[in-house]
Amino acid sequence: MSTEQKVKGPASYFPSIEKNYGHPISYWLELLNHSGERKHMEYVAMLKEEHKIGHGHANALVAYFLSKK
């Protein structure tokens, strides 16, 4: 049995996000942090419209970001 725990939740998308969009997760979290106070779906819309991130990946980033606030 593996002692390594499988990553669950929004963070499970992180390797794919980094691969597909060419920036580390810290970049996206900093971008969200500097984009002002918004509602969840407003952050998602911003990532989709301004950075061409797919809905699932944008939603995962925002969910993680808001859970850490």
A tleap script that builds the chain and sets N, CA, C and O, in Angstrom:
source leaprc.protein.ff14SB
mol = sequence {
  NMET SER THR GLU GLN LYS VAL LYS GLY PRO
  ALA SER TYR PHE PRO SER ILE GLU LYS ASN
  TYR GLY HIE PRO ILE SER TYR TRP LEU GLU
  LEU LEU ASN HIE SER GLY GLU ARG LYS HIE
  MET GLU TYR VAL ALA MET LEU LYS GLU GLU
  HIE LYS ILE GLY HIE GLY HIE ALA ASN ALA
  LEU VAL ALA TYR PHE LEU SER LYS CLYS
}
set mol.1.N position { 0.826 -1.203 0.000 }
set mol.1.CA position { 0.000 0.000 0.000 }
set mol.1.C position { 0.863 1.258 0.000 }
set mol.1.O position { 1.919 1.306 0.631 }
set mol.2.N position { 0.407 2.243 -0.700 }
set mol.2.CA position { 1.122 3.506 -0.765 }
set mol.2.C position { 0.813 4.347 0.463 }
set mol.2.O position { -0.332 4.413 0.912 }
set mol.3.N position { 1.839 4.986 0.998 }
set mol.3.CA position { 1.635 5.878 2.139 }
set mol.3.C position { 1.294 7.285 1.671 }
set mol.3.O position { 0.944 8.152 2.472 }
set mol.4.N position { 1.400 7.499 0.363 }
set mol.4.CA position { 1.107 8.809 -0.204 }
set mol.4.C position { -0.404 8.988 -0.332 }
set mol.4.O position { -1.091 8.136 -0.895 }
set mol.5.N position { -0.915 10.102 0.194 }
set mol.5.CA position { -2.346 10.368 0.102 }
set mol.5.C position { -2.658 11.080 -1.207 }
set mol.5.O position { -1.927 11.975 -1.632 }
set mol.6.N position { -3.740 10.674 -1.833 }
set mol.6.CA position { -4.175 11.295 -3.079 }
set mol.6.C position { -4.765 12.671 -2.766 }
set mol.6.O position { -5.572 12.817 -1.847 }
set mol.7.N position { -4.360 13.661 -3.529 }
set mol.7.CA position { -4.868 15.021 -3.348 }
set mol.7.C position { -6.326 15.046 -3.792 }
set mol.7.O position { -6.676 14.519 -4.848 }
set mol.8.N position { -7.157 15.658 -2.979 }
set mol.8.CA position { -8.579 15.744 -3.286 }
set mol.8.C position { -9.003 17.206 -3.359 }
set mol.8.O position { -8.251 18.108 -2.991 }
set mol.9.N position { -10.204 17.417 -3.836 }
set mol.9.CA position { -10.774 18.761 -3.891 }
set mol.9.C position { -10.142 19.605 -4.981 }
set mol.9.O position { -9.556 19.078 -5.926 }
set mol.10.N position { -10.263 20.923 -4.845 }
set mol.10.CA position { -9.765 21.827 -5.887 }
set mol.10.C position { -8.286 21.637 -6.213 }
set mol.10.O position { -7.885 21.793 -7.367 }
set mol.11.N position { -7.480 21.305 -5.222 }
set mol.11.CA position { -6.041 21.160 -5.454 }
set mol.11.C position { -5.721 20.001 -6.391 }
set mol.11.O position { -4.627 19.955 -6.954 }
set mol.12.N position { -6.639 19.079 -6.569 }
set mol.12.CA position { -6.387 17.964 -7.486 }
set mol.12.C position { -6.280 18.444 -8.934 }
set mol.12.O position { -5.736 17.734 -9.780 }
set mol.13.N position { -6.786 19.624 -9.223 }
set mol.13.CA position { -6.704 20.206 -10.564 }
set mol.13.C position { -5.375 20.932 -10.812 }
set mol.13.O position { -5.057 21.245 -11.959 }
set mol.14.N position { -4.610 21.198 -9.779 }
set mol.14.CA position { -3.444 22.064 -9.899 }
set mol.14.C position { -2.401 21.587 -10.916 }
set mol.14.O position { -1.932 22.411 -11.701 }
set mol.15.N position { -2.014 20.323 -10.947 }
set mol.15.CA position { -1.025 19.923 -11.964 }
set mol.15.C position { -1.503 20.199 -13.392 }
set mol.15.O position { -0.725 20.644 -14.235 }
set mol.16.N position { -2.758 19.938 -13.653 }
set mol.16.CA position { -3.320 20.174 -14.974 }
set mol.16.C position { -3.375 21.664 -15.295 }
set mol.16.O position { -3.099 22.069 -16.424 }
set mol.17.N position { -3.726 22.469 -14.318 }
set mol.17.CA position { -3.782 23.929 -14.516 }
set mol.17.C position { -2.394 24.457 -14.870 }
set mol.17.O position { -2.240 25.236 -15.811 }
set mol.18.N position { -1.390 24.031 -14.115 }
set mol.18.CA position { -0.025 24.495 -14.388 }
set mol.18.C position { 0.432 24.062 -15.774 }
set mol.18.O position { 1.062 24.841 -16.490 }
set mol.19.N position { 0.126 22.840 -16.154 }
set mol.19.CA position { 0.531 22.326 -17.464 }
set mol.19.C position { -0.179 23.065 -18.597 }
set mol.19.O position { 0.453 23.453 -19.579 }
set mol.20.N position { -1.493 23.259 -18.463 }
set mol.20.CA position { -2.286 23.837 -19.550 }
set mol.20.C position { -2.112 25.340 -19.712 }
set mol.20.O position { -2.233 25.851 -20.825 }
set mol.21.N position { -1.832 26.058 -18.636 }
set mol.21.CA position { -1.817 27.516 -18.719 }
set mol.21.C position { -0.441 28.135 -18.475 }
set mol.21.O position { -0.292 29.356 -18.525 }
set mol.22.N position { 0.571 27.291 -18.208 }
set mol.22.CA position { 1.952 27.755 -18.186 }
set mol.22.C position { 2.387 28.610 -17.008 }
set mol.22.O position { 3.450 29.230 -17.061 }
set mol.23.N position { 1.599 28.656 -15.957 }
set mol.23.CA position { 1.981 29.427 -14.772 }
set mol.23.C position { 1.798 28.562 -13.538 }
set mol.23.O position { 0.921 27.698 -13.503 }
set mol.24.N position { 2.629 28.794 -12.518 }
set mol.24.CA position { 2.435 28.056 -11.264 }
set mol.24.C position { 1.146 28.510 -10.564 }
set mol.24.O position { 0.638 29.598 -10.836 }
set mol.25.N position { 0.643 27.699 -9.695 }
set mol.25.CA position { -0.586 28.028 -8.957 }
set mol.25.C position { -0.410 29.321 -8.182 }
set mol.25.O position { -1.359 30.095 -8.053 }
set mol.26.N position { 0.780 29.569 -7.667 }
set mol.26.CA position { 1.019 30.812 -6.923 }
set mol.26.C position { 0.718 32.039 -7.782 }
set mol.26.O position { 0.239 33.051 -7.268 }
set mol.27.N position { 0.993 31.958 -9.074 }
set mol.27.CA position { 0.690 33.063 -9.991 }
set mol.27.C position { -0.806 33.345 -10.009 }
set mol.27.O position { -1.231 34.493 -9.883 }
set mol.28.N position { -1.610 32.281 -10.168 }
set mol.28.CA position { -3.062 32.449 -10.257 }
set mol.28.C position { -3.644 32.929 -8.931 }
set mol.28.O position { -4.556 33.756 -8.922 }
set mol.29.N position { -3.132 32.424 -7.819 }
set mol.29.CA position { -3.644 32.856 -6.517 }
set mol.29.C position { -3.308 34.323 -6.257 }
set mol.29.O position { -4.113 35.063 -5.690 }
set mol.30.N position { -2.124 34.730 -6.674 }
set mol.30.CA position { -1.736 36.139 -6.525 }
set mol.30.C position { -2.603 37.020 -7.419 }
set mol.30.O position { -3.008 38.107 -7.005 }
set mol.31.N position { -2.891 36.575 -8.623 }
set mol.31.CA position { -3.763 37.304 -9.533 }
set mol.31.C position { -5.153 37.489 -8.903 }
set mol.31.O position { -5.711 38.586 -8.938 }
set mol.32.N position { -5.697 36.432 -8.338 }
set mol.32.CA position { -7.001 36.527 -7.671 }
set mol.32.C position { -6.925 37.474 -6.480 }
set mol.32.O position { -7.835 38.269 -6.248 }
set mol.33.N position { -5.843 37.382 -5.735 }
set mol.33.CA position { -5.674 38.220 -4.549 }
set mol.33.C position { -5.653 39.708 -4.905 }
set mol.33.O position { -6.110 40.543 -4.123 }
set mol.34.N position { -5.127 40.036 -6.077 }
set mol.34.CA position { -5.019 41.438 -6.485 }
set mol.34.C position { -6.169 41.903 -7.371 }
set mol.34.O position { -6.127 43.010 -7.909 }
set mol.35.N position { -7.180 41.081 -7.526 }
set mol.35.CA position { -8.282 41.467 -8.424 }
set mol.35.C position { -9.474 42.055 -7.672 }
set mol.35.O position { -10.545 42.229 -8.252 }
set mol.36.N position { -9.299 42.360 -6.398 }
set mol.36.CA position { -10.356 43.003 -5.629 }
set mol.36.C position { -11.372 42.017 -5.084 }
set mol.36.O position { -11.340 40.825 -5.390 }
set mol.37.N position { -12.267 42.540 -4.277 }
set mol.37.CA position { -13.324 41.715 -3.679 }
set mol.37.C position { -14.373 41.398 -4.725 }
set mol.37.O position { -14.928 42.294 -5.361 }
set mol.38.N position { -14.634 40.128 -4.893 }
set mol.38.CA position { -15.647 39.677 -5.849 }
set mol.38.C position { -16.360 38.470 -5.272 }
set mol.38.O position { -15.918 37.868 -4.293 }
set mol.39.N position { -17.456 38.140 -5.893 }
set mol.39.CA position { -18.152 36.904 -5.561 }
set mol.39.C position { -17.484 35.768 -6.330 }
set mol.39.O position { -16.765 35.996 -7.303 }
set mol.40.N position { -17.736 34.540 -5.876 }
set mol.40.CA position { -17.119 33.357 -6.475 }
set mol.40.C position { -17.226 33.363 -8.008 }
set mol.40.O position { -16.218 33.260 -8.707 }
set mol.41.N position { -18.443 33.484 -8.512 }
set mol.41.CA position { -18.637 33.398 -9.958 }
set mol.41.C position { -18.079 34.609 -10.702 }
set mol.41.O position { -17.807 34.522 -11.899 }
set mol.42.N position { -17.907 35.725 -10.019 }
set mol.42.CA position { -17.267 36.883 -10.646 }
set mol.42.C position { -15.778 36.615 -10.862 }
set mol.42.O position { -15.221 36.992 -11.893 }
set mol.43.N position { -15.132 35.961 -9.888 }
set mol.43.CA position { -13.737 35.558 -10.067 }
set mol.43.C position { -13.626 34.559 -11.222 }
set mol.43.O position { -12.747 34.680 -12.075 }
set mol.44.N position { -14.526 33.572 -11.239 }
set mol.44.CA position { -14.512 32.558 -12.297 }
set mol.44.C position { -14.657 33.225 -13.663 }
set mol.44.O position { -13.907 32.918 -14.589 }
set mol.45.N position { -15.610 34.128 -13.786 }
set mol.45.CA position { -15.831 34.826 -15.055 }
set mol.45.C position { -14.597 35.606 -15.486 }
set mol.45.O position { -14.250 35.612 -16.667 }
set mol.46.N position { -13.937 36.257 -14.548 }
set mol.46.CA position { -12.734 37.026 -14.853 }
set mol.46.C position { -11.642 36.105 -15.395 }
set mol.46.O position { -11.005 36.425 -16.399 }
set mol.47.N position { -11.422 34.972 -14.744 }
set mol.47.CA position { -10.395 34.033 -15.213 }
set mol.47.C position { -10.729 33.494 -16.606 }
set mol.47.O position { -9.847 33.354 -17.454 }
set mol.48.N position { -11.990 33.197 -16.830 }
set mol.48.CA position { -12.412 32.668 -18.118 }
set mol.48.C position { -12.278 33.711 -19.222 }
set mol.48.O position { -11.742 33.418 -20.291 }
set mol.49.N position { -12.754 34.907 -18.972 }
set mol.49.CA position { -12.779 35.948 -19.998 }
set mol.49.C position { -11.408 36.569 -20.257 }
set mol.49.O position { -11.013 36.749 -21.409 }
set mol.50.N position { -10.692 36.891 -19.195 }
set mol.50.CA position { -9.429 37.609 -19.353 }
set mol.50.C position { -8.224 36.697 -19.553 }
set mol.50.O position { -7.206 37.124 -20.099 }
set mol.51.N position { -8.332 35.440 -19.114 }
set mol.51.CA position { -7.164 34.552 -19.157 }
set mol.51.C position { -7.433 33.238 -19.885 }
set mol.51.O position { -6.567 32.366 -19.957 }
set mol.52.N position { -8.657 33.108 -20.428 }
set mol.52.CA position { -9.033 31.946 -21.246 }
set mol.52.C position { -8.865 30.609 -20.513 }
set mol.52.O position { -8.497 29.599 -21.113 }
set mol.53.N position { -9.142 30.628 -19.211 }
set mol.53.CA position { -9.090 29.399 -18.418 }
set mol.53.C position { -10.446 28.717 -18.512 }
set mol.53.O position { -11.484 29.376 -18.469 }
set mol.54.N position { -10.433 27.397 -18.639 }
set mol.54.CA position { -11.679 26.641 -18.697 }
set mol.54.C position { -12.468 26.759 -17.404 }
set mol.54.O position { -11.907 27.058 -16.350 }
set mol.55.N position { -13.759 26.526 -17.490 }
set mol.55.CA position { -14.644 26.711 -16.338 }
set mol.55.C position { -14.224 25.859 -15.134 }
set mol.55.O position { -14.142 26.373 -14.019 }
set mol.56.N position { -13.961 24.585 -15.342 }
set mol.56.CA position { -13.596 23.701 -14.226 }
set mol.56.C position { -12.318 24.131 -13.539 }
set mol.56.O position { -12.232 24.112 -12.311 }
set mol.57.N position { -11.324 24.518 -14.322 }
set mol.57.CA position { -10.057 24.963 -13.745 }
set mol.57.C position { -10.231 26.298 -13.021 }
set mol.57.O position { -9.684 26.492 -11.935 }
set mol.58.N position { -10.980 27.206 -13.612 }
set mol.58.CA position { -11.225 28.500 -12.958 }
set mol.58.C position { -11.972 28.291 -11.652 }
set mol.58.O position { -11.642 28.904 -10.637 }
set mol.59.N position { -12.967 27.434 -11.675 }
set mol.59.CA position { -13.756 27.164 -10.472 }
set mol.59.C position { -12.883 26.556 -9.371 }
set mol.59.O position { -13.023 26.916 -8.202 }
set mol.60.N position { -11.994 25.645 -9.733 }
set mol.60.CA position { -11.101 25.023 -8.755 }
set mol.60.C position { -10.165 26.060 -8.132 }
set mol.60.O position { -9.968 26.068 -6.917 }
set mol.61.N position { -9.591 26.930 -8.958 }
set mol.61.CA position { -8.713 27.982 -8.427 }
set mol.61.C position { -9.450 28.891 -7.461 }
set mol.61.O position { -8.945 29.207 -6.384 }
set mol.62.N position { -10.640 29.306 -7.847 }
set mol.62.CA position { -11.413 30.225 -7.006 }
set mol.62.C position { -11.852 29.540 -5.714 }
set mol.62.O position { -11.778 30.140 -4.642 }
set mol.63.N position { -12.302 28.310 -5.802 }
set mol.63.CA position { -12.725 27.585 -4.597 }
set mol.63.C position { -11.565 27.460 -3.618 }
set mol.63.O position { -11.737 27.670 -2.417 }
set mol.64.N position { -10.395 27.121 -4.123 }
set mol.64.CA position { -9.215 27.007 -3.267 }
set mol.64.C position { -8.856 28.365 -2.679 }
set mol.64.O position { -8.618 28.488 -1.478 }
set mol.65.N position { -8.819 29.378 -3.529 }
set mol.65.CA position { -8.465 30.736 -3.095 }
set mol.65.C position { -9.398 31.221 -1.984 }
set mol.65.O position { -8.941 31.731 -0.962 }
set mol.66.N position { -10.701 31.059 -2.189 }
set mol.66.CA position { -11.659 31.535 -1.187 }
set mol.66.C position { -11.607 30.711 0.091 }
set mol.66.O position { -11.887 31.238 1.168 }
set mol.67.N position { -11.263 29.450 0.000 }
set mol.67.CA position { -11.175 28.612 1.208 }
set mol.67.C position { -9.997 29.020 2.085 }
set mol.67.O position { -9.991 28.727 3.280 }
set mol.68.N position { -9.009 29.685 1.516 }
set mol.68.CA position { -7.832 30.104 2.260 }
set mol.68.C position { -7.940 31.524 2.805 }
set mol.68.O position { -7.070 31.970 3.553 }
set mol.69.N position { -9.001 32.234 2.436 }
set mol.69.CA position { -9.181 33.625 2.902 }
set mol.69.C position { -9.634 33.635 4.344 }
set mol.69.O position { -9.840 34.704 4.919 }
savepdb mol mol.pdb
quit
